[in-house]
């Protein structure tokens, strides 16, 4: 009776599972499932159920900090914001806006992502990216405006055939694993291509456990078998790829998988490992050709809680908010690490843990003249390299808009108490943009900002 229930969502994968937070005087005491047949039914992953304990971590940042004489010292918000603005202005005036880069977590709200890219672009920089864990970004300009699951989450449970490429859903998206199990129990043929044999809650009739370097060969070989089985000829360029890379044998399991993928409702899903693969663009290309041959829908399991929103709001170097091409493409994450910038805005990301090239990330931050960090937790890299640290809240504390892998937009209200002097990220970004007299930061409250996003 002493607890208050507030509706929220999980933010530890891209499904956006619905849940209830039970709070006592602003502190989250527990999280329980909130029924939603389209997403999580009546279930909740352990991560989403128990991660609220981290809200009370001793490592939470509770006040702004800035570097003085080589040491981080606490300061007030006015001083911290002034220092951040001065650092960004100095780099822009001395070296140009292109020497500023933003590296953001894909777990930030759509409101934060939109304001962050607005801030960067108002400073004449298109160097912003959320794809910190991806190595191969060579096909960015050919991709859709945002990753797509290729259909609804619920429809996976009814698929007659599923091919999982580099996906371990039981770990990466536990409730997606539940949907795959439902499909398997209905008689679906499951195919799995990975580098490790995991303990799964379903059985894969077609399973290839190979070194990462052999992924393209296995997928190209499967494409060749599918083309032969369906009496289809491949375009010359695709046929050349298959001839160069193909290595899958044509056996009974392969034929069973191809037959299942040719049925209505079949799905090919690229998981976290495939998206982060050094040849992700080629894997994506082969998967789409396989889908074209078999008729199976091809989907990509979005990385992070809000990467779909990051794409849609312009938190990528080559697209503006809404998916419009940027007038000048900026540097992507890997390019910003290979060609270090003079100043970085680090938003909710921790180096080296959140980066595919963690060592390069730490090195780039160390070389920068200024690192403006928006962070919720203290971290050794911030202590060593941050010029200014601005403490921001987490989704249960601040709310915001999140778009899941299926493309469904869900808006939640902040309910938990912010620690110390921490503030919602959108408020801090608004304060920065407002003090710098940048366009687009004139809104009065969160509702006004959300109305702009809805337009």
C-alpha positions in Angstrom: 0.0 0.0 0.0 3.0 2.3 0.5 4.1 1.9 -3.2 2.9 3.9 -6.2 2.8 2.2 -9.6 4.0 4.1 -12.7 3.9 2.8 -16.2 7.3 2.6 -18.0 9.3 0.5 -20.4 12.6 -1.5 -20.3 15.6 0.2 -21.9 18.2 -2.6 -22.0 17.4 -3.9 -25.4 15.5 -2.7 -28.5 12.1 -4.4 -27.7 10.8 -1.8 -25.3 9.1 -4.2 -22.9 6.3 -2.7 -21.0 6.6 -2.7 -17.2 5.3 -1.1 -14.0 7.7 0.7 -11.7 6.7 0.5 -8.0 8.0 3.6 -6.2 8.3 4.7 -2.6 8.9 8.4 -2.2 10.6 8.6 -5.6 12.7 5.5 -5.2 12.1 2.5 -7.5 11.6 -0.5 -5.3 10.7 -3.1 -7.9 9.7 -3.6 -11.6 7.0 -6.0 -12.8 5.6 -6.8 -16.2 2.9 -4.7 -17.8 0.8 -6.6 -20.2 1.3 -5.9 -23.9 0.5 -8.7 -26.3 2.3 -7.1 -29.2 5.7 -6.7 -27.4 6.3 -8.7 -24.2 3.0 -10.3 -23.5 3.1 -10.8 -19.7 6.8 -11.4 -19.4 9.9 -9.4 -18.5 13.6 -10.1 -18.9 15.7 -10.2 -15.8 17.7 -7.2 -16.9 14.6 -5.0 -17.1 13.2 -6.5 -13.9 16.2 -6.0 -11.7 18.3 -3.2 -13.2 16.5 -0.5 -11.2 19.0 -1.3 -8.4 21.5 0.6 -10.5 19.6 3.8 -10.1 20.8 3.9 -6.5 24.4 3.0 -7.3 27.2 4.8 -5.4 28.7 5.6 -8.8 25.9 7.9 -9.8 27.0 11.4 -10.6 25.2 13.9 -8.4 26.8 17.3 -9.3 28.6 18.9 -12.2 32.3 18.8 -12.3 35.1 20.5 -14.3 38.8 20.1 -14.7 40.9 22.7 -12.8 44.7 22.4 -12.8 44.4 18.9 -14.1 41.9 17.7 -11.5 38.2 17.3 -11.6 36.5 19.4 -9.0 32.8 19.9 -8.2 31.1 23.1 -9.4 27.7 24.6 -9.8 25.6 24.2 -12.9 26.1 27.8 -14.1 29.9 27.4 -13.9 29.8 24.0 -15.7 27.6 25.2 -18.5 29.7 28.3 -19.0 32.9 26.2 -19.2 31.3 23.8 -21.7 30.2 26.6 -23.9 33.5 28.3 -23.8 35.3 25.1 -24.7 33.1 24.4 -27.7 33.3 28.1 -28.9 37.1 28.1 -28.6 37.5 24.9 -30.8 34.9 26.2 -33.3 36.5 29.6 -33.7 40.1 28.3 -33.8 39.7 25.2 -35.9 36.1 25.2 -37.4 33.0 23.3 -36.4 34.1 20.2 -38.2 36.6 19.7 -35.4 33.8 19.0 -33.0 32.3 15.5 -32.8 29.5 13.9 -30.8 29.5 10.2 -29.7 26.2 9.2 -28.2 24.7 6.2 -26.6 21.8 4.6 -28.5 19.9 4.4 -25.1 19.2 8.1 -25.0 15.6 9.3 -25.5 14.5 10.7 -28.9 14.2 14.1 -27.4 17.9 14.1 -26.2 19.1 12.7 -29.5 17.2 15.3 -31.5 18.6 18.2 -29.4 22.1 16.8 -29.5 22.2 16.6 -33.3 20.6 20.1 -33.4 23.4 21.4 -31.1 26.2 19.9 -33.3 24.7 21.0 -36.6 24.2 24.5 -35.3 27.9 24.5 -34.5 28.6 23.7 -38.2 29.4 20.0 -37.5 27.7 16.9 -38.9 30.1 14.6 -36.9 27.6 12.7 -34.8 27.0 9.0 -34.4 25.3 6.5 -32.1 26.7 3.4 -33.8 29.6 3.1 -31.4 29.8 -0.7 -31.5 29.7 -1.1 -35.3 32.8 -1.6 -37.4 31.6 -1.7 -41.0 29.6 1.5 -41.8 30.4 1.4 -45.6 26.8 0.9 -46.7 25.3 3.7 -44.5 24.1 5.8 -47.5 22.2 2.8 -49.0 20.3 1.9 -45.9 16.7 2.8 -45.1 16.0 5.7 -42.8 16.1 3.4 -39.8 16.7 -0.3 -39.0 13.6 -2.5 -39.4 12.7 -5.8 -37.9 11.0 -6.8 -41.2 7.6 -7.2 -39.6 6.0 -7.3 -36.2 7.6 -8.9 -33.2 4.5 -11.0 -32.6 4.6 -12.4 -36.1 7.9 -14.1 -35.4 6.1 -16.6 -33.2 4.1 -17.7 -36.2 6.9 -17.8 -38.8 7.3 -21.2 -40.5 11.0 -20.6 -40.9 13.6 -18.4 -39.2 17.2 -17.8 -40.1 19.2 -16.1 -37.3 22.5 -14.6 -38.5 24.8 -13.6 -35.6 22.0 -13.6 -33.1 21.8 -15.0 -29.6 18.4 -13.7 -28.6 18.3 -15.4 -25.2 21.1 -13.1 -24.2 20.8 -10.1 -26.5 16.9 -9.7 -26.5 15.5 -12.3 -24.1 11.9 -11.8 -25.1 12.8 -12.1 -28.8 14.2 -15.5 -27.8 10.8 -16.3 -26.3 9.1 -15.5 -29.6 11.6 -17.8 -31.5 10.8 -20.6 -29.0 7.1 -20.1 -29.7 7.8 -20.5 -33.4 9.9 -23.6 -32.9 7.2 -25.2 -30.7 4.7 -24.5 -33.6 7.0 -26.5 -35.9 9.1 -23.8 -37.4 12.5 -24.7 -39.0 15.2 -22.6 -37.2 18.5 -21.8 -38.8 21.4 -20.3 -36.9 24.7 -18.9 -38.1 27.1 -17.9 -35.3 30.6 -18.3 -34.0 29.7 -19.9 -30.7 27.2 -22.6 -29.8 25.0 -21.2 -27.1 22.6 -22.8 -24.7 19.3 -21.9 -26.4 15.7 -22.5 -25.5 14.9 -23.9 -29.0 16.6 -26.3 -31.4 18.2 -25.2 -34.6 17.7 -27.7 -37.4 20.3 -25.9 -39.5 23.2 -24.7 -37.5 26.6 -23.5 -38.6 29.2 -22.6 -35.9 32.1 -21.0 -37.8 34.8 -18.4 -37.3 33.5 -14.9 -37.9 35.6 -14.7 -41.1 33.5 -17.5 -42.5 30.1 -15.9 -42.0 30.0 -14.4 -45.5 31.0 -17.7 -47.1 28.2 -19.6 -45.2 25.6 -17.0 -46.1 26.7 -16.8 -49.7 26.7 -20.6 -50.0 23.1 -20.7 -48.6 22.1 -18.1 -51.2 23.5 -20.3 -54.0 21.6 -23.3 -52.7 18.4 -21.3 -52.5 18.8 -20.0 -56.0 19.4 -23.5 -57.3 16.4 -24.9 -55.3 14.1 -22.3 -56.6 15.4 -22.3 -60.2 16.4 -18.7 -60.1 19.4 -17.0 -61.6 21.3 -14.4 -59.6 22.4 -11.0 -60.9 26.0 -11.1 -62.3 27.4 -9.1 -59.4 25.7 -11.3 -56.8 26.7 -14.5 -58.6 30.3 -13.2 -58.5 30.0 -12.7 -54.7 28.6 -16.1 -54.2 31.3 -17.7 -56.4 34.0 -15.9 -54.4 32.6 -16.4 -50.9 30.2 -19.4 -51.0 31.1 -22.4 -48.9 27.8 -24.0 -47.5 27.2 -27.6 -48.5 23.8 -28.6 -50.0 22.5 -31.2 -47.5 19.1 -32.2 -46.2 19.2 -29.6 -43.4 20.0 -26.8 -45.9 17.1 -27.9 -48.2 14.7 -28.0 -45.2 15.7 -24.5 -44.2 15.3 -23.1 -47.7 11.9 -24.8 -48.1 10.8 -23.1 -44.8 12.2 -19.7 -45.8 10.1 -19.9 -49.0 6.9 -20.2 -47.0 4.7 -17.2 -46.3 5.8 -15.4 -43.1 9.3 -16.6 -43.0 12.0 -14.3 -41.6 15.7 -13.7 -41.8 17.1 -11.7 -38.9 20.5 -10.1 -38.5 21.5 -10.0 -34.9 24.0 -8.0 -32.8 27.0 -10.0 -33.9 26.1 -9.6 -37.6 25.5 -5.9 -37.3 28.9 -5.5 -35.5 30.7 -7.8 -37.9 33.7 -6.3 -39.8 31.9 -7.3 -43.0 28.4 -6.2 -41.8 27.6 -4.5 -45.1 28.3 -7.7 -47.1 26.3 -9.8 -44.7 23.4 -7.4 -45.0 23.6 -7.5 -48.8 23.7 -11.3 -48.9 20.8 -11.5 -46.5 18.6 -9.2 -48.6 19.5 -11.3 -51.7 18.5 -14.4 -49.9 15.3 -12.8 -48.9 14.6 -11.8 -52.5 15.2 -15.4 -53.7 13.1 -17.1 -51.0 10.5 -14.4 -50.3 11.4 -14.3 -46.6 11.2 -10.9 -45.0 14.7 -9.6 -43.9 15.0 -7.7 -40.6 17.8 -6.2 -38.5 17.5 -6.4 -34.7 18.3 -2.8 -33.7 21.3 -2.4 -31.3 20.5 -0.4 -28.2 17.2 0.7 -26.7 16.6 3.6 -29.1 18.8 3.3 -32.2 15.7 3.5 -34.5 15.0 6.9 -32.9 18.6 7.9 -33.3 18.4 7.3 -37.1 15.1 9.1 -37.3 16.2 12.1 -35.3 19.4 12.6 -37.2 22.0 11.2 -34.8 24.0 9.9 -37.8 26.5 11.9 -39.8 24.8 11.7 -43.2 21.1 12.2 -42.3 19.1 15.0 -40.8 16.1 14.6 -38.6 13.3 12.9 -40.6 15.7 11.0 -42.8 16.6 13.8 -45.2 20.2 13.6 -46.5 22.6 16.0 -44.8 24.0 18.7 -47.1 27.5 17.6 -46.1 28.1 14.1 -44.6 30.1 14.2 -41.4 32.4 11.6 -39.9 31.0 8.4 -38.5 32.1 7.0 -35.2 35.1 5.0 -36.6 36.3 7.9 -38.6 36.1 10.2 -35.6 38.3 7.8 -33.7 40.8 7.3 -36.6 40.9 11.1 -37.2 40.6 12.5 -33.7 38.7 15.7 -33.2 39.7 18.7 -31.2 36.5 18.5 -29.1 34.1 15.7 -28.3 30.7 15.7 -26.8 30.3 12.3 -25.1 26.6 11.6 -24.4 25.8 8.7 -22.1 28.6 6.6 -23.5 31.5 5.1 -21.6 34.9 4.3 -23.2 36.2 1.7 -23.7 33.2 -0.5 -22.8 30.6 1.0 -25.2 32.9 1.1 -28.3 33.9 -1.5 -30.9 37.4 0.0 -30.8 37.6 0.8 -27.1 41.3 1.6 -27.1 41.0 4.0 -30.1 38.1 5.7 -28.3 40.2 6.3 -25.1 43.1 7.5 -27.2 41.0 9.9 -29.2 39.5 11.4 -26.0 43.0 11.7 -24.5 44.2 13.7 -27.5 41.2 16.1 -27.5 41.5 19.7 -26.3 38.0 19.4 -24.7 35.7 16.6 -23.7 32.2 17.6 -22.7 30.6 14.5 -21.0 26.9 14.1 -20.3 26.9 11.2 -17.9 24.9 9.4 -15.3 27.8 7.4 -13.7 31.3 8.2 -12.7 33.9 6.4 -14.8 37.7 6.3 -14.8 37.9 7.5 -18.4 35.8 10.6 -17.5 38.0 11.3 -14.5 41.1 11.1 -16.7 40.0 13.0 -19.8 36.7 15.0 -19.3 36.9 18.8 -19.3 33.4 19.2 -18.0 31.0 16.5 -16.7 27.3 17.3 -16.7 25.2 14.8 -14.6 22.1 13.6 -16.4 19.2 11.3 -15.4 18.3 7.9 -16.7 15.0 7.0 -18.5 13.1 6.0 -15.4 13.9 9.5 -14.0 13.5 11.6 -17.0 11.1 9.8 -19.4 11.0 10.5 -23.1 10.2 8.8 -26.4 11.6 5.4 -27.3 11.1 3.6 -30.6 11.6 -0.1 -30.5 12.9 -2.5 -33.2 9.5 -2.9 -34.6 9.2 0.8 -35.1 6.6 1.4 -32.4 6.9 4.7 -30.6 6.4 4.6 -26.8 6.4 7.7 -24.6 7.0 7.5 -20.9 7.0 10.0 -18.1 9.9 10.4 -15.6 8.9 9.1 -12.2 11.9 8.2 -10.2 13.8 10.8 -8.2 16.9 12.3 -9.8 20.1 11.9 -7.6 21.5 15.1 -6.2 21.8 17.9 -8.7 21.5 15.7 -11.8 19.1 17.0 -14.4 17.2 15.5 -17.4 19.4 15.5 -20.4 17.0 17.4 -22.6 17.0 20.3 -20.0 20.8 20.5 -20.0 20.9 20.5 -23.8 18.2 23.2 -24.0 20.2 25.3 -21.5 23.4 24.9 -23.6 21.7 25.8 -26.9 19.8 28.6 -25.3 22.8 30.2 -23.8 24.6 30.0 -27.1 21.6 31.6 -28.9 21.3 28.6 -31.3 18.2 28.2 -33.3 15.7 25.5 -32.3 16.2 25.7 -28.5 13.4 28.2 -27.8 10.8 25.6 -26.6 9.4 26.1 -23.1 8.9 22.5 -21.8 9.2 18.8 -22.8 5.7 18.8 -24.2 6.6 21.6 -26.7 9.7 19.6 -27.8 7.6 16.4 -28.2 5.1 18.3 -30.3 8.0 19.3 -32.6 9.1 15.7 -32.9 5.6 14.6 -33.8 5.3 17.0 -36.7 
